[in-house]
Amino acid sequence: MEQSVLIMGGSGQAGSDTAALLRRWYPTLPLTIAGRDLGRAQRVADELGTATAVTIDLSRRDLGLAETTYSAVVATLWDDRLNGLHYAQDRGLPYLSISSGLLDIGPEIVAGAQRSSAAPVLVASHLMAGIAVLAALDSAREFDRVDTVRVGVALDDTDTGGPAGIADLERWSAVTSAGLVRRDGVFTWLTEADAQADVPTLDGTTLPGQSIPVLDVPSLAMATGASNVRVDFAVGETPSRRHGEPASVEIRIDLAGTDRTGEALARTRHLVHREGQRPLTALGIALGVERLLGLRGEKPAPGIHTPEALLDPAYAVERLNEIGAVWQRVSDDPRP
């Protein structure tokens, strides 16, 4: 592939980690690291090899770029004016974004729908770019019917991301403190008090958290058919750091339903990465880029897509294992 992948925000945590993972998978894949600070972007590009650096202007529809042909546009920062999306649509390029969140998704969806034949648009503004959803869907494979999905994410308070990631969290929390769940088949907004919930961790302790309005809820609900779906998010001192180790991330997945014989079935699993959320977020983005470019499977058709619509959960778990994620099954659930 001769055309380069344009990574907006490529010198930030999510962008640089994604670029490094893509370089590991595809040593000759050209990458363009785009950022406001050319020197910083150039340092990332130099470390990668087969990469270039450019500055971008998010206030311009052409991003302030010279007319160069790219293979895809990846927004690892908030594309607040949607000019990265417009740039991709104007040129028929696949586009991936991770920072809109459920609360900011409306304009992006409308822009994608109005020009649905222009380009494939991967809306990956899920937790860790869809990794939690894919992990839960892989765990659901042994079920014949899934009635309840509950995901709890424990993030260390020293691992909330770089400036762009922190800005996303602050923006979302400024809009609402309500949570979104699916209850008895109905998508329901929770008041701040009802949204509160503890997130259990592997060592038996809990972190105070809450249900949050994330795309993971509708993605899991639609993909599994579960009538009850909830995603809780907690930020605090994770067990690994409390025990003197590096900050980790834990994703707890609780599933309930029936097996293929019609018997009741419940499963609880923890997905843990000892290096925190950064490797998981980068993996989620990299999997999306790989699929959009047709490096694994056919290139997706133009239109709006979500991670679970394009990516095979079993393959995502294979890649999770490669980057050091660890699964543990739990028999008891301390939550009511």
TAVENGI-V626916 format. One record per pair of residues at least 12 apart in sequence whose C-alpha atoms are under 10 Angstrom apart, sorted by sequence separation. I is the first residue (numbers start at 1). J is the second residue. D is the distance in whole Angstrom. If there is no record, write none. Layout:
BEGIN
((I J D) (I J D))
END
This chain:
BEGIN
((7 19 8) (19 31 7) (32 44 10) (33 45 6) (41 53 5) (42 54 8) (54 66 10) (73 85 8) (84 96 9) (85 97 9) (109 121 9) (137 149 10) (178 190 5) (179 191 7) (196 208 8) (197 209 5) (198 210 7) (217 229 6) (218 230 10) (238 250 8) (254 266 7) (255 267 5) (256 268 9) (298 310 10) (19 32 9) (32 45 7) (33 46 10) (40 53 9) (41 54 7) (42 55 10) (84 97 9) (108 121 9) (136 149 8) (177 190 9) (178 191 5) (179 192 7) (196 209 6) (197 210 5) (198 211 10) (216 229 9) (217 230 6) (254 267 6) (255 268 6) (297 310 9) (5 19 9) (19 33 8) (31 45 8) (39 53 8) (41 55 8) (73 87 8) (74 88 9) (109 123 8) (136 150 9) (177 191 7) (178 192 5) (179 193 10) (181 195 9) (195 209 8) (196 210 4) (197 211 7) (216 230 9) (217 231 6) (235 249 10) (253 267 8) (254 268 5) (255 269 9) (297 311 9) (33 48 10) (38 53 7) (39 54 9) (73 88 6) (82 97 10) (108 123 8) (136 151 8) (176 191 10) (177 192 5) (178 193 8) (179 194 8) (180 195 8) (195 210 5) (196 211 6) (216 231 7) (253 268 6) (254 269 7) (296 311 10) (37 53 10) (38 54 6) (39 55 9) (72 88 7) (73 89 10) (176 192 9) (177 193 9) (178 194 8) (179 195 5) (194 210 8) (195 211 5) (196 212 9) (214 230 10) (215 231 10) (252 268 7) (253 269 5) (254 270 9) (291 307 10) (16 33 8) (31 48 9) (37 54 9) (38 55 6) (71 88 9) (95 112 10) (178 195 6) (179 196 9) (193 210 9) (194 211 8) (195 212 7) (213 230 10) (214 231 8) (252 269 6) (253 270 6) (15 33 8) (30 48 10) (31 49 9) (32 50 9) (33 51 7) (34 52 9) (35 53 8) (36 54 8) (37 55 7) (38 56 9) (70 88 9) (79 97 8) (105 123 9) (133 151 9) (177 195 8) (178 196 9) (192 210 8) (195 213 10) (212 230 9) (213 231 8) (214 232 10) (233 251 9) (251 269 8) (252 270 4) (253 271 8) (288 306 9) (292 310 9) (15 34 9) (30 49 9) (31 50 7) (32 51 6) (33 52 6) (34 53 6) (35 54 7) (36 55 5) (37 56 9) (72 91 10) (78 97 8) (79 98 9) (80 99 9) (132 151 8) (177 196 10) (192 211 9) (211 230 7) (212 231 7) (213 232 9) (214 233 10) (232 251 10) (251 270 6) (252 271 6) (288 307 7) (291 310 7) (15 35 10) (29 49 10) (30 50 5) (31 51 5) (32 52 5) (33 53 5) (34 54 5) (35 55 5) (36 56 6) (58 78 10) (59 79 10) (61 81 9) (63 83 7) (71 91 10) (72 92 9) (73 93 7) (74 94 8) (75 95 8) (76 96 8) (77 97 8) (78 98 8) (79 99 8) (80 100 8) (105 125 8) (132 152 9) (191 211 10) (192 212 10) (210 230 10) (211 231 6) (212 232 6) (232 252 10) (250 270 7) (251 271 5) (252 272 9) (287 307 9) (288 308 10) (291 311 7) (10 31 9) (12 33 10) (27 48 9) (28 49 9) (29 50 7) (30 51 6) (31 52 6) (32 53 6) (33 54 6) (34 55 5) (35 56 6) (36 57 7) (58 79 7) (59 80 9) (60 81 9) (61 82 8) (62 83 7) (63 84 7) (70 91 9) (71 92 9) (72 93 5) (73 94 6) (74 95 6) (75 96 6) (76 97 6) (77 98 7) (78 99 5) (79 100 8) (104 125 10) (132 153 8) (190 211 8) (210 231 8) (211 232 4) (212 233 7) (231 252 10) (250 271 6) (251 272 6) (290 311 10) (10 32 8) (11 33 6) (12 34 10) (27 49 9) (28 50 7) (29 51 8) (30 52 8) (31 53 9) (32 54 7) (33 55 8) (34 56 6) (35 57 9) (36 58 9) (58 80 8) (59 81 7) (60 82 10) (61 83 5) (62 84 8) (69 91 8) (70 92 10) (71 93 6) (72 94 5) (73 95 5) (74 96 5) (75 97 5) (76 98 6) (77 99 6) (78 100 6) (89 111 9) (101 123 9) (189 211 10) (190 212 9) (210 232 5) (211 233 6) (212 234 10) (231 253 9) (249 271 8) (250 272 5) (251 273 9) (285 307 9) (288 310 8) (10 33 5) (11 34 7) (12 35 8) (27 50 8) (28 51 9) (33 56 10) (34 57 10) (35 58 10) (58 81 7) (59 82 9) (60 83 6) (61 84 7) (63 86 10) (70 93 8) (71 94 7) (72 95 6) (73 96 7) (74 97 6) (75 98 7) (76 99 7) (77 100 9) (78 101 9) (85 108 8) (89 112 8) (100 123 8) (101 124 8) (102 125 7) (189 212 10) (190 213 10) (209 232 6) (210 233 6) (211 234 9) (249 272 6) (250 273 7) (284 307 8) (287 310 9) (288 311 7) (5 29 8) (6 30 9) (7 31 7) (8 32 9) (9 33 7) (10 34 5) (11 35 6) (20 44 9) (24 48 9) (58 82 8) (59 83 7) (60 84 9) (61 85 9) (62 86 8) (63 87 7) (69 93 9) (70 94 10) (71 95 10) (72 96 8) (73 97 9) (74 98 9) (75 99 8) (80 104 9) (94 118 9) (95 119 7) (96 120 9) (97 121 8) (98 122 9) (99 123 9) (100 124 9) (101 125 5) (102 126 8) (189 213 8) (208 232 10) (209 233 5) (210 234 7) (230 254 10) (248 272 7) (249 273 6) (250 274 9) (287 311 7) (4 29 7) (5 30 6) (6 31 6) (7 32 6) (8 33 7) (9 34 6) (10 35 6) (11 36 9) (16 41 9) (19 44 9) (20 45 10) (23 48 7) (58 83 6) (59 84 10) (61 86 6) (62 87 6) (82 107 8) (86 111 8) (90 115 10) (92 117 9) (93 118 8) (94 119 6) (95 120 6) (96 121 6) (97 122 7) (98 123 7) (99 124 8) (100 125 6) (101 126 7) (208 233 9) (209 234 4) (210 235 10) (229 254 10) (248 273 6) (249 274 7) (287 312 10) (2 28 9) (3 29 8) (4 30 5) (5 31 5) (6 32 5) (7 33 5) (8 34 5) (9 35 5) (10 36 10) (11 37 9) (19 45 9) (22 48 10) (23 49 8) (57 83 9) (58 84 7) (60 86 10) (61 87 6) (62 88 9) (78 104 10) (81 107 9) (82 108 7) (85 111 8) (86 112 9) (89 115 8) (92 118 5) (93 119 6) (94 120 5) (95 121 5) (96 122 5) (97 123 6) (98 124 5) (99 125 5) (100 126 9) (101 127 9) (127 153 9) (207 233 9) (208 234 6) (209 235 7) (229 255 10) (247 273 9) (248 274 4) (249 275 7) (250 276 8) (251 277 10) (1 28 8) (2 29 8) (3 30 7) (4 31 5) (5 32 6) (6 33 6) (7 34 6) (8 35 6) (9 36 8) (11 38 9) (17 44 10) (20 47 9) (21 48 10) (23 50 9) (57 84 10) (60 87 9) (61 88 10) (80 107 10) (81 108 10) (85 112 8) (89 116 9) (91 118 8) (92 119 5) (93 120 7) (94 121 6) (95 122 6) (96 123 6) (97 124 6) (98 125 4) (99 126 8) (207 234 6) (208 235 8) (209 236 9) (247 274 7) (248 275 5) (249 276 4) (250 277 9) (284 311 10) (1 29 6) (2 30 7) (3 31 8) (4 32 6) (5 33 8) (6 34 7) (7 35 8) (8 36 9) (9 37 10) (11 39 10) (12 40 9) (16 44 7) (20 48 7) (23 51 9) (56 84 10) (62 90 9) (80 108 10) (89 117 9) (90 118 7) (91 119 8) (92 120 8) (93 121 9) (94 122 8) (95 123 8) (96 124 7) (97 125 6) (98 126 7) (99 127 10) (206 234 9) (207 235 7) (208 236 8) (228 256 10) (246 274 7) (247 275 6) (248 276 4) (249 277 6) (287 315 9) (1 30 8) (2 31 10) (3 32 10) (4 33 10) (11 40 6) (12 41 9) (15 44 10) (16 45 9) (19 48 8) (20 49 10) (34 63 10) (61 90 9) (79 108 9) (82 111 8) (86 115 10) (89 118 5) (90 119 9) (96 125 9) (97 126 10) (98 127 9) (207 236 7) (226 255 9) (245 274 8) (246 275 7) (247 276 6) (248 277 7) (249 278 9) (287 316 8) (10 40 10) (11 41 5) (88 118 8) (89 119 6) (98 128 8) (99 129 9) (181 211 7) (187 217 9) (206 236 10) (207 237 8) (226 256 9) (245 275 10) (246 276 8) (247 277 9) (248 278 10) (10 41 7) (11 42 8) (34 65 10) (88 119 7) (89 120 9) (98 129 6) (150 181 10) (179 210 7) (180 211 7) (181 212 8) (187 218 8) (207 238 8) (226 257 9) (249 280 9) (9 41 9) (11 43 8) (12 44 9) (16 48 9) (19 51 9) (86 118 10) (88 120 9) (89 121 9) (97 129 9) (98 130 9) (178 210 9) (179 211 5) (180 212 6) (181 213 8) (199 231 10) (206 238 9) (207 239 10) (284 316 8) (287 319 9) (11 44 6) (88 121 9) (96 129 10) (149 182 9) (177 210 9) (178 211 8) (179 212 4) (180 213 5) (181 214 9) (199 232 7) (205 238 9) (206 239 9) (241 274 10) (283 316 8) (10 44 8) (11 45 9) (85 119 9) (148 182 9) (177 211 9) (178 212 7) (179 213 5) (180 214 7) (187 221 9) (197 231 10) (198 232 8) (199 233 7) (200 234 10) (205 239 8) (240 274 8) (10 45 9) (148 183 9) (177 212 8) (178 213 7) (179 214 8) (180 215 9) (181 216 10) (182 217 7) (195 230 10) (197 232 7) (198 233 9) (199 234 6) (203 238 10) (204 239 9) (240 275 10) (284 319 10) (85 121 8) (148 184 10) (176 212 9) (177 213 9) (180 216 10) (181 217 6) (182 218 8) (185 221 9) (195 231 10) (196 232 8) (197 233 9) (198 234 8) (199 235 10) (202 238 10) (203 239 7) (283 319 8) (284 320 9) (147 184 9) (176 213 9) (180 217 7) (181 218 8) (195 232 8) (196 233 10) (197 234 9) (201 238 8) (202 239 8) (203 240 9) (283 320 8) (32 70 9) (147 185 10) (180 218 9) (182 220 10) (196 234 10) (201 239 7) (202 240 10) (238 276 10) (31 70 9) (173 212 9) (182 221 7) (280 319 10) (30 70 9) (31 71 10) (34 74 10) (172 212 9) (173 213 10) (181 221 9) (185 225 9) (187 227 9) (280 320 8) (283 323 8) (30 71 9) (31 72 10) (32 73 10) (34 75 10) (172 213 9) (185 226 7) (186 227 7) (187 228 9) (279 320 9) (11 53 9) (35 77 10) (172 214 10) (184 226 9) (185 227 4) (186 228 8) (187 229 9) (10 53 9) (183 226 9) (184 227 5) (185 228 6) (186 229 10) (280 323 8) (10 54 10) (154 198 10) (182 226 8) (183 227 6) (184 228 6) (185 229 9) (279 323 7) (280 324 10) (152 197 9) (154 199 7) (182 227 6) (183 228 5) (184 229 9) (279 324 9) (280 325 8) (4 50 9) (5 51 9) (6 52 9) (7 53 10) (8 54 10) (9 55 10) (152 198 9) (153 199 7) (154 200 8) (181 227 10) (182 228 5) (183 229 7) (279 325 9) (4 51 8) (6 53 9) (7 54 10) (8 55 9) (9 56 9) (72 119 10) (78 125 10) (152 199 6) (153 200 9) (154 201 7) (181 228 7) (182 229 5) (183 230 8) (273 320 9) (4 52 9) (6 54 9) (8 56 8) (72 120 10) (73 121 10) (74 122 9) (151 199 9) (152 200 8) (153 201 9) (181 229 6) (182 230 7) (201 249 10) (202 250 8) (273 321 10) (275 323 10) (76 125 10) (152 201 9) (180 229 9) (181 230 5) (182 231 10) (201 250 7) (202 251 10) (271 320 9) (275 324 9) (276 325 10) (8 58 9) (180 230 7) (181 231 7) (200 250 9) (201 251 9) (202 252 9) (273 323 9) (274 324 8) (275 325 9) (156 207 10) (179 230 9) (180 231 8) (181 232 10) (199 250 10) (200 251 10) (201 252 8) (273 324 7) (274 325 8) (154 206 9) (155 207 9) (179 231 9) (180 232 10) (199 251 9) (200 252 8) (272 324 9) (273 325 5) (274 326 9) (76 129 10) (154 207 7) (179 232 9) (199 252 8) (272 325 6) (273 326 6) (153 207 10) (154 208 9) (271 325 7) (272 326 5) (273 327 9) (8 63 10) (152 207 10) (154 209 8) (271 326 6) (272 327 6) (153 209 9) (270 326 8) (271 327 5) (272 328 8) (152 209 9) (153 210 10) (270 327 6) (271 328 7) (18 76 9) (152 210 9) (269 327 7) (270 328 5) (271 329 9) (15 74 9) (152 211 9) (269 328 6) (270 329 6) (15 75 8) (16 76 9) (151 211 10) (268 328 9) (269 329 4) (270 330 7) (14 75 10) (15 76 6) (268 329 6) (269 330 6) (14 76 6) (15 77 8) (267 329 8) (268 330 5) (269 331 9) (6 69 10) (13 76 9) (14 77 8) (267 330 8) (268 331 7) (4 68 9) (5 69 9) (6 70 6) (10 74 9) (12 76 8) (267 331 8) (268 332 8) (3 68 9) (4 69 8) (5 70 6) (6 71 8) (7 72 8) (8 73 7) (9 74 9) (10 75 9) (11 76 10) (12 77 8) (99 164 9) (151 216 9) (266 331 9) (267 332 10) (268 333 8) (3 69 6) (4 70 5) (5 71 5) (6 72 6) (7 73 6) (8 74 6) (9 75 7) (10 76 7) (99 165 8) (151 217 9) (267 333 10) (2 69 10) (3 70 5) (4 71 6) (5 72 5) (6 73 5) (7 74 5) (8 75 5) (9 76 5) (10 77 9) (98 165 10) (101 168 8) (104 171 9) (150 217 9) (202 269 10) (2 70 9) (3 71 5) (4 72 7) (5 73 6) (6 74 6) (7 75 6) (8 76 6) (9 77 6) (99 167 10) (100 168 8) (101 169 9) (103 171 9) (104 172 8) (149 217 9) (202 270 7) (2 71 8) (3 72 9) (4 73 9) (5 74 7) (6 75 9) (7 76 7) (8 77 7) (9 78 9) (99 168 6) (103 172 7) (151 220 10) (201 270 8) (202 271 10) (1 71 8) (7 77 9) (8 78 9) (9 79 10) (98 168 10) (99 169 9) (101 171 10) (102 172 9) (103 173 10) (150 220 10) (200 270 10) (202 272 9) (8 79 9) (100 171 10) (101 172 8) (104 175 10) (149 220 8) (201 272 10) (100 172 9) (103 175 8) (148 220 10) (149 221 8) (99 172 10) (103 176 9) (148 221 9) (147 221 10) (146 221 10) (149 224 9) (160 235 8) (250 325 10) (252 327 10) (8 84 8) (148 224 9) (149 225 10) (159 235 9) (160 236 10) (249 325 10) (250 326 10) (251 327 10) (252 328 9) (253 329 10) (254 330 10) (147 224 8) (148 225 9) (149 226 7) (157 234 9) (158 235 9) (159 236 9) (250 327 10) (252 329 9) (253 330 10) (6 84 10) (102 180 10) (146 224 6) (147 225 7) (148 226 5) (149 227 9) (150 228 8) (151 229 8) (152 230 8) (153 231 8) (154 232 9) (155 233 8) (156 234 8) (157 235 5) (158 236 8) (159 237 10) (252 330 9) (145 224 8) (146 225 7) (147 226 4) (148 227 6) (149 228 6) (150 229 6) (151 230 6) (152 231 6) (153 232 6) (154 233 6) (155 234 6) (156 235 6) (157 236 5) (158 237 8) (254 333 9) (144 224 10) (145 225 8) (146 226 5) (147 227 6) (148 228 5) (149 229 5) (150 230 5) (151 231 5) (152 232 5) (153 233 5) (154 234 5) (155 235 5) (156 236 5) (157 237 6) (158 238 10) (143 224 10) (145 226 8) (146 227 8) (147 228 6) (148 229 6) (149 230 6) (150 231 6) (151 232 6) (152 233 6) (153 234 6) (154 235 6) (155 236 6) (156 237 5) (157 238 8) (133 215 9) (134 216 10) (137 219 10) (146 228 9) (147 229 9) (148 230 8) (149 231 8) (150 232 8) (151 233 8) (152 234 8) (153 235 8) (154 236 7) (155 237 8) (156 238 5) (133 216 6) (137 220 8) (141 224 10) (154 237 9) (155 238 7) (156 239 9) (158 241 10) (14 98 10) (132 216 8) (133 217 9) (136 220 8) (140 224 8) (154 238 7) (156 240 9) (130 215 9) (131 216 10) (134 219 10) (154 239 10) (156 241 8) (223 308 8) (77 163 10) (78 164 7) (129 215 10) (130 216 7) (133 219 7) (134 220 9) (137 223 8) (222 308 10) (223 309 8) (77 164 6) (78 165 9) (126 213 10) (127 214 7) (129 216 10) (133 220 6) (137 224 7) (219 306 8) (5 93 10) (76 164 8) (77 165 8) (126 214 6) (127 215 8) (132 220 10) (136 224 10) (158 246 10) (159 247 7) (219 307 9) (220 308 9) (5 94 10) (6 95 10) (7 96 10) (8 97 10) (76 165 9) (78 167 9) (125 214 8) (126 215 5) (127 216 7) (130 219 9) (158 247 7) (159 248 8) (219 308 7) (77 167 10) (78 168 8) (125 215 7) (126 216 6) (133 223 9) (156 246 10) (157 247 9) (158 248 10) (159 249 9) (219 309 9) (77 168 9) (124 215 8) (125 216 9) (126 217 9) (156 247 6) (215 306 9) (216 307 10) (123 215 9) (124 216 10) (155 247 8) (156 248 7) (216 308 10) (126 219 9) (155 248 7) (156 249 7) (154 248 9) (155 249 5) (156 250 9) (154 249 6) (155 250 7) (153 249 7) (154 250 5) (155 251 9) (153 250 6) (154 251 6) (152 250 8) (153 251 5) (154 252 8) (132 231 10) (152 251 6) (153 252 6) (151 251 7) (152 252 5) (153 253 9) (151 252 6) (152 253 7) (150 252 8) (151 253 5) (152 254 8) (150 253 6) (151 254 6) (127 231 10) (149 253 7) (150 254 5) (151 255 9) (149 254 6) (150 255 7) (127 233 9) (148 254 8) (149 255 5) (150 256 9) (148 255 6) (149 256 7) (147 255 8) (148 256 5) (149 257 9) (146 255 7) (147 256 6) (148 257 7) (102 212 10) (103 213 7) (105 215 9) (146 256 6) (147 257 5) (102 213 6) (103 214 8) (145 256 9) (146 257 4) (147 258 8) (101 213 8) (102 214 5) (103 215 9) (143 255 9) (145 257 5) (146 258 7) (101 214 6) (102 215 5) (140 253 10) (143 256 8) (144 257 8) (145 258 5) (146 259 9) (14 128 10) (100 214 10) (101 215 7) (102 216 9) (139 253 8) (140 254 10) (143 257 7) (144 258 6) (145 259 7) (14 129 10) (100 215 10) (101 216 10) (102 217 10) (136 251 9) (139 254 9) (140 255 7) (143 258 6) (144 259 5) (145 260 8) (161 276 10) (102 218 10) (135 251 9) (136 252 9) (137 253 10) (139 255 8) (140 256 9) (142 258 9) (143 259 5) (144 260 5) (159 275 9) (160 276 9) (161 277 8) (162 278 10) (135 252 10) (136 253 6) (140 257 9) (142 259 7) (143 260 7) (144 261 8) (145 262 9) (151 268 10) (153 270 10) (159 276 7) (160 277 8) (161 278 7) (135 253 8) (136 254 8) (137 255 10) (141 259 10) (142 260 8) (143 261 10) (144 262 8) (147 265 10) (148 266 9) (149 267 10) (150 268 9) (151 269 10) (152 270 9) (153 271 9) (154 272 10) (158 276 9) (159 277 7) (160 278 9) (132 251 7) (136 255 8) (143 262 10) (144 263 10) (145 264 9) (146 265 9) (147 266 10) (151 270 10) (153 272 10) (159 278 8) (131 251 10) (132 252 9) (133 253 10) (143 263 10) (145 265 9) (146 266 9) (156 276 8) (161 281 10) (132 253 9) (143 264 9) (144 265 9) (155 276 7) (156 277 9) (143 265 7) (154 276 10) (155 277 7) (142 265 9) (143 266 9) (154 277 10) (143 267 10) (142 267 10) (140 266 10) (202 328 9) (140 267 9) (202 329 10) (139 267 8) (202 330 8) (206 334 9) (139 268 9) (204 333 10) (205 334 10) (206 335 10) (139 269 8) (204 334 8) (136 269 9) (200 333 8) (135 269 10) (200 334 7) (135 270 10) (136 271 10) (199 334 10) (200 335 8) (135 271 8) (198 334 10) (199 335 8) (198 335 8) (197 335 9) (132 271 9) (14 161 8) (13 161 7) (14 162 8) (132 280 9) (12 161 9) (13 162 6) (128 277 7) (131 280 7) (132 281 10) (12 162 7) (13 163 9) (14 164 9) (127 277 9) (128 278 8) (130 280 9) (131 281 7) (134 284 9) (12 163 8) (13 164 9) (14 165 8) (128 279 9) (129 280 8) (130 281 8) (131 282 10) (12 164 8) (13 165 9) (128 280 6) (129 281 6) (131 283 8) (132 284 9) (12 165 9) (127 280 9) (128 281 4) (129 282 8) (130 283 9) (131 284 5) (127 281 8) (128 282 8) (129 283 8) (130 284 6) (131 285 9) (9 164 9) (126 281 10) (128 283 8) (129 284 5) (130 285 8) (128 284 6) (129 285 6) (131 287 10) (127 284 9) (128 285 8) (129 286 9) (130 287 10) (126 284 9) (129 287 9) (130 288 9) (129 288 9) (124 284 8) (125 285 10) (124 285 8) (122 285 10) (124 288 8) (123 288 10) (122 288 7) (122 289 9) (122 291 10) (122 292 8) (121 292 9) (137 308 8) (120 292 8) (141 313 9) (134 307 8) (140 313 10) (141 314 9) (133 307 8) (134 308 6) (138 312 9) (139 313 9) (133 308 7) (137 312 9) (138 313 5) (139 314 9) (130 306 8) (131 307 8) (137 313 6) (138 314 6) (129 306 10) (130 307 6) (131 308 9) (134 311 8) (136 313 8) (137 314 9) (138 315 9) (122 300 10) (129 307 8) (130 308 7) (134 312 8) (135 313 6) (138 316 9) (139 317 10) (120 299 9) (121 300 9) (134 313 5) (135 314 8) (138 317 7) (120 300 6) (121 301 9) (122 302 10) (126 306 9) (133 313 9) (134 314 8) (119 300 9) (120 301 6) (121 302 7) (122 303 8) (123 304 7) (124 305 8) (125 306 9) (126 307 9) (130 311 10) (134 315 9) (135 316 8) (119 301 7) (120 302 4) (121 303 6) (122 304 6) (123 305 6) (124 306 6) (125 307 9) (131 313 9) (134 316 7) (135 317 7) (98 281 9) (118 301 10) (119 302 4) (120 303 5) (121 304 5) (122 305 5) (123 306 5) (124 307 6) (134 317 8) (117 301 8) (118 302 6) (119 303 6) (120 304 6) (121 305 6) (122 306 6) (123 307 7) (124 308 9) (116 301 10) (117 302 5) (118 303 8) (119 304 9) (120 305 7) (121 306 8) (122 307 7) (131 316 8) (135 320 9) (98 284 10) (116 302 6) (117 303 6) (130 316 10) (131 317 9) (98 285 8) (115 302 9) (116 303 5) (117 304 10) (122 309 9) (97 285 9) (115 303 8) (116 304 7) (122 310 9) (96 285 8) (114 303 10) (115 304 10) (131 320 9) (112 302 9) (113 303 7) (97 288 10) (112 303 7) (113 304 7) (96 288 7) (112 304 6) (95 288 10) (96 289 7) (111 304 10) (112 305 10) (95 289 9) (109 303 10) (110 304 10) (94 289 9) (109 304 7) (96 292 9) (108 304 10) (94 291 10) (95 292 8) (94 292 6) (93 292 9) (94 293 8) (93 293 9) (94 299 9) (76 282 10) (94 300 9) (94 301 9) (94 302 8) (76 285 8) (93 302 9) (94 303 10) (95 304 10) (96 305 9) (75 285 10) (92 302 9) (96 306 10) (74 285 8) (96 307 10) (74 286 10) (89 302 10) (74 288 9) (74 289 8) (73 289 9) (72 289 8) (72 292 8) (71 292 9) (72 293 7) (71 293 7) (21 279 9) (18 278 9) (22 282 9) (17 278 7) (18 279 8) (21 282 7) (22 283 9) (25 286 9) (17 279 7) (18 280 10) (20 282 9) (21 283 7) (14 277 10) (17 280 10) (18 281 8) (19 282 8) (22 285 10) (23 286 10) (14 278 7) (17 281 9) (18 282 4) (21 285 10) (22 286 6) (26 290 10) (13 278 7) (14 279 9) (17 282 6) (18 283 7) (21 286 7) (22 287 9) (25 290 9) (13 279 10) (14 280 10) (15 281 10) (16 282 8) (17 283 8) (18 284 9) (19 285 9) (20 286 9) (21 287 10) (14 281 7) (15 282 7) (18 285 6) (19 286 8) (22 289 9) (13 281 10) (14 282 6) (17 285 10) (18 286 6) (22 290 8) (13 282 9) (14 283 9) (17 286 9) (18 287 9) (26 295 9) (15 285 9) (14 285 8) (15 286 10) (18 289 9) (5 289 9) (5 293 9) (1 293 9) (1 295 10) (21 323 9))
END
